[in-house]
Amino acid sequence: MRIRYGFLGLLLLLAPPAYALEPGATPTLSPVQAQAEAARLSAQFLSRYAYKPVPLDDALSVKIMDRYIKSLDADRSFFLQADIDIFMANNTAIDDAIGREDLMIPFAIFNIYTQRVADRMAYSRELLKQGFDFSVQEDYSLSRDSEPWPQSEAQMNDLWRKRVKSDWLRLKLAGQTDAAIRDTLDKRYKNTLERVYTYKSDDVFQSFMAAYTTSVDPHTDYFGAAASADFDISMKLSLVGIGAVLQDRDGYTTIRDLVPGGPAQLSGKLSVGDRIIGVGQGDSGAVKEVVGTRLDEVVQMIRGTKDSVVRLEILPADGGENASHRVINLVRDKISLEKQAAKKTILTVTEGGADRKIGVITLPAFYEDFEARRKGDKNYKSASRDVAKLLGELNEDKVDGVLIDLRDNGGGSLSEAIDLTGLFVGKGPVVQQRDADGKIKVENDDLSAPAWTGPVGVLINRGSASASEIFAAAIQDYGRGVIVGEPSFGKGTVQTVVDLDQAAKNSKPKFGQLKLTIAQFFRVDGGTTQLRGVTPDIGLPGLSDPKTLGEASYDNALPWAQIKPAKYTAAKTVTTLLPELKSRHDARTQSDPDFQRFVEDAAELKAQREKRVISLNETERRNEQAALAARLKAREQQGDGLVSGEDDGLQSNERSLSADLAMENARKNAKDVLRTEAASIVADEADLLEKTRKPETRRSVTTKG
């Protein structure tokens, strides 16, 4: 009770300062009993059944508080030091509060946070009325995560003056007039302010539980009802709805894309850019206005059961706010998210006049429809089944080699990683698991013969994690193929999802789900991908930041470890080819202008990341802009598509939808020099393997997209 009363007093102590523009009090959110019960139940599981159990005590409370505050204000631009001092007075009390089902601490902090955001947006909008002097010499800090919290209101105001000035200067450099800049930024800050009023109790609880679970280990997580549904969709690659990709644009739920074959596309009644302003249920259900409603809430209203009817009130894309509306009825159906499924393409690599065809299979995730498989559905969706089908097609296409592109594949189903490995290795051990008791289990694939026996390459980057690393490590340990790219993420742990409602024997869902780390996996050679990831045989430059992406970026990651190797037989063929493969790669990339420009871009991006401050002097910034423009012009003259246009200073939803889609398509259609080079390496592999069987004159390698 002392804590509860302490935070009621806290709300009074931190009353908002008075500005010329008073934003008014923000909504006060409170926890519900089910959330408090879910937190206590989660604590029981995390304290007893985690791979490395962490007791919920004062030490963990301090970590939870730190992570929670960072999740709200990572850039230290909303809370004052005085706020932090008061918060930290109770940073060892979270464990006791969870035990007695009291969540007032995180909710009180969140309520203060929303008031601070409202204050800052009101102050920023007021600054727009004044304008700025861009002739003075001053800098703006791009990253404040390690800076001190502002000590006073004056320091906070100066920080936000520079922040707004920086936003203004970006738009000014992009050629906007002062009037247009004021309009753009006022709308931006107003939208941020309005989001404060849409937060709900579930948002606060989800943020707090994320801080709690990731304080136990980086990959333990909590899913509320909505997050749980999204997780299921990502694994099934299907949902029941109308087949439209939606985006919030100025308070309107706007159609960004239509899924081919979905009810929305087949109806012919909807177009990209149309705005959904009302949603009703059934053939004649009342239509509820949704203008200004959170996008996730509108999505939930549109989704439903198969063959049911949803009514949509539409404001046409080309109509103003007063344009005539129309109401359409659509029958919900199962939507297959094919864009997120495995897909193939064939690249041609030319060697001295002879072409080699390399089949590239891009796999965004290791998905599997667990429910359909459990029910015995013979056509259930899974990554390995889709890849097996694509390999069959590539066999018919008579490709010379196969490249598996796992860049930014964050993992998924462990069984799918095992089955996918079997398609290239056949029967044998794929990965080892060690549970919390130290027991080791060897996971095997039982496929009698591989589906593909030809040359193989695997393309990875820093975003390739978990199941991706299991597959890449197995291919490497067996000597089955060449691994190309950046060192992978370094996630070597296994999670399972616990349904808290089932554990509590609830008849209706209310507690959500807990994703819990239960084991660590090891390669068949006895090492682990944990922390270190998979080291490629041939390295390629990358655009990611290892300081912020990867297991090593977490302060509580498990250490690297090693156990006994499994019983497996590795081929040495690819290992013996590596020196020649590297030699060819080096020679080719040194003379490839596209590849060298990518290297330059990667180096430039790294330099920009390390630049912690930016000048607010217009002359200096225009000089920088001129240097970039000269570089872009040189690229255009060389026919290079690697670099996008100049910075327009706008956020995605501030551009017209057509302009935003054009930029997105330009990025998708840009030259993929890393994929091209990886395919060339697989072509080299095919060439060298062929020579081991039939000696012939060595040929130089060039590529064509």
Buried (B, 14 or more C-beta within 10 A) or exposed (E): EEBEEBBEEBEEEBEBEEBEBEBEEBEEBEBEEBBBBBBBBBBEBBBEBBBEEBEBEEEBBBBBBBBBBEBBBEBBBBBBBBBBEBBEEBBBBBBBBBEEBBBBBBBBBBBBBBBBBBBBBBBBBBBBEEEBEBEEEBBBBEEBEEEEBBEEBEBBBEBBBBBBBBBBBBBBBBEBEEEEBBEBBBBBBBBBBEBBEBBEBBBBBBBBBBBBBBBBBBBBBBBBBBBBBEBBBBBBBBBBBBBBBBBBBEBBBBBBBBBEEBBBBBBEBBBBBBBBBBBBBEEEEEBBEBBBBBBBBBBBBBBBEEEBBBBBBBBBBEBEEEEEBEEBBBBBBEBBBBEBBBBBEEBBBBBEEEEBBBBBBBBBBBBBBBEBBEEEEEEBBBBBBBBBEBBEEBBEEEBBBBBBBBBBBBBBBBBBBBBBBBBBBBEBBBBBBBEBEEEBEBBBBEBEEBBBEBBBBBBBBBBBBBBBBBBBBBBBBBBBBBBBBBBBBBBBBBBEBBBBBEBEEBEEBBBBBBBBBBBBBBBBBBBBBBBBBBBBBBBBBBBBBBEEBBBBBBEEBBEBBEBEBBEBEBEEBBEEBBEBBBEBBEEBBEEBEBBEBBBBBBEEBBEEBEEEEBBBBBEBBBEEBEEBEEBBEEBEEEEBEBBEEEEBBBEEBBBEBEEBBEBEEEEEEEBBBBBBBBBBBBBBBBBBBBBEEEEEEEEEBEBEE
